[in-house]
Amino acid sequence: MWRKYLNATNVDEVLGLLAECGERARIVAGATDLILEIERGVRTGIEVVIDITRIPGLDRIVLDEDDFIHLGPMVTHNHCVASRLIRERAYPLARATWEVGAPQIRNRGTVAGNLITASPANDTISPLMALGANVTLRSASSERVVPLSEFYTGVRRTIMQPDEMLVDIAFPAMKVDQRGAFIKLGLRRAQAISVVNVAILLTFVGDKVEGVVSEAAITLGAVAPTIIHAPEAEAHLKGRKLDGDAIAEAARLTMQASRPIDDIRGSAAYRREMVRVMTARGLAAISRGEEQLEFPSDPPLLWGQHTPGDAAGRSAGGIFSGEEIIRTKINGKEYSFRGGYDMTLLDLIRDEARLTGTKEGCAEGECGACTVFLDGVAVMACLTPAPRAHGAEIETIEGLAQPERLHPVQEAFIHEGAVQCGYCTPGFLMSAAKLLEEYPQPSRDQIKQAITGNLCRCTGYYKIITAIEQASQMEVSHG
């Protein structure tokens, strides 16, 4: 993995180490991309990892006096999903962040990390490009503001220098005369990389539905080496009402702007046609005022009663390179580990703490079998660096039950026969328990959304969903 891991406590510390180490260092916040890239050999030569999750104030979402929204580098996807400001004044971004991964991934993965990874299939780039975002890049000696449209040079390539840190993402908040949409096509309903995604931002003259379009931005993901605009379609919509003819022609012109390739997820011809279809659907939804119709009003975040960023372990800085001790609390018990600095939290829990209830399924953040609570929030342990445990509180499946009684969700899984091979069960139980902490009586839709990060190959999910519903009633009856 890496040779040295720093839990940084301030930005100056980060910038100093970047200046010293250059290309040998990488910043991590969620690390959900970087861990996989290192393991797969996509990112090589990384010796020093700088964790910024302990630095106060980097997870703020604020509206400034110029009506610009600012996202700090520690703003996660679920921060955006939960933010009333983002939902009301930057809806395409809210929808895009909701489409990323699953709750456990959204609790760790950051918007800044999504931008820096620079895959053309990453979901948040398209809406931020449509919204006209800028990024602020800071080094120990300078600072520059770069339009997001100029940030990318190719697939997984940006203009960032090795000594720079992305410290701010800023964009104009949507005004009352603007409407926006984000539409994603994946190969499954959740935990899917975009085959195509489309972001739309329209400014109207007069009534938002019946009025004339004065400005248009349409951006496309996964159909070119970088996120691109559809300039001919944008120009066509300007000065026109958003009627059927305008929508059809704009969708056709957007399709012509795309430059997709054939790959395992879809042919170029299929992608082009889906660009047309999705653009037409997005524009039609805006014309009817229905672009937010399928966005959940109370999305499960798997935060429970916690707010990410307020954990006591946040101040626990330190450098780990082999001899230092990782001190953490697991299921209420103090643990000290010498070593473990270069592994994942999953490996630390299983191999060093000998708590084998947490399972390794895919080791890629796809199956959810390794779900644990880190400072009260559900995460994938396989995509969390082990040194992040220093000074933190962790709960695994072994800590879910009380001494004299199983957790209601455990009782319900047994009663409803929701366990077959059992390998996925610990992850489901953890997700379900956190959901019930957050929503004691969740709807069936909330249950389905909460377990999108957990895969089961035996039960078909029906008994699992029923068991979670039963557990919610048990929680109520037990008070």
Buried (B, 14 or more C-beta within 10 A) or exposed (E): BBEBBBBBBBBEBBBBBBBEBEEBBBBBBBBBBBBBBBBEEEBEEBBBBBBBBBBEEBBBBEEEEEEBBBBBBBBBBBBBBBBEBBBEBBBBBBBBBBBBBBBBBBBBBBBBBBBBBBBBBBBBBBBBBBBBBBBBBBBBEEEEEBEBBEBBEEEBEBEBEEBBBBBBBBBBBBEEBBBBBBBBBBEEEBBBBBBBBBBBBBBBEEEBEEBBBBBBBBBBBBBBBBBBBBBBBBEBBEEBBBEEEBBBBBBBBBBBBBEBEEEEBBEBEBBBBBBBBBBBBBBBBBBEEEBBEEBEEEBBBBBBEBBBBEBEBBEBBBBBBEEBBBBBBBBEEEBEBEBBBBBBBBBBBBBBBEBBBBBBBEBBBBBBBBBBBBBBBBBBBBBBBBBBBBBBBBBBBBBBBEEEEBBBBBBBBEEBEBBBEEBBBBBBBBBBBBBBBBBEEBBEEBBBBBBBBBBBEBBEBEBBBBBBBBBBEBBEEEE
